[in-house]
């Protein structure tokens, strides 16, 4: 994939995740009281406003500065991969955009609020999360799939060239 389309796909994907996440968090902060649980799909999906200054499951809670640095590094790494290399096709570029958009959106929360706003609770999932977290997780899975597809494409036998006998 050429560099310019890869950059455009990545940027569009990142902006989409960033905008959706920030808009959904603004809605959650305006509409949900802290600790209030709103059932969306009984027995499966709830909204509950929380904040998290750590990582998933509250790991390293209170180390907001560490996660600010990690978010900046993730966004920078995505930019380097897309600008300098092959992001594994359009799927890889979109996946990297999802990762960068999620990292930037959570970074904005950490800088502005001192913690990330979480509000989605799914039955069987161990922690509350937000759309940025979903963008990061789905982006990682999609990027791994894109890399696998690229690897498989590179392993296929090349068609024979020259005249048929």
Secondary structure, DSSP 8 states (H G I E B T S, - for coil): --HHHHHHHHHHHHHHHHHHHHHHHHHHHHH--BT-EEEEETTTEEEEEEEESSSGGGTTTT-HHHHHHHHHHHHHHHHHHHHHS--SHHHHHHHHHHHHHHHHHHHHHHHHHSSEEEEEEETT-SS-B-HHHHHHHHHHHHHHHHHHHHHHHHHS-----S---
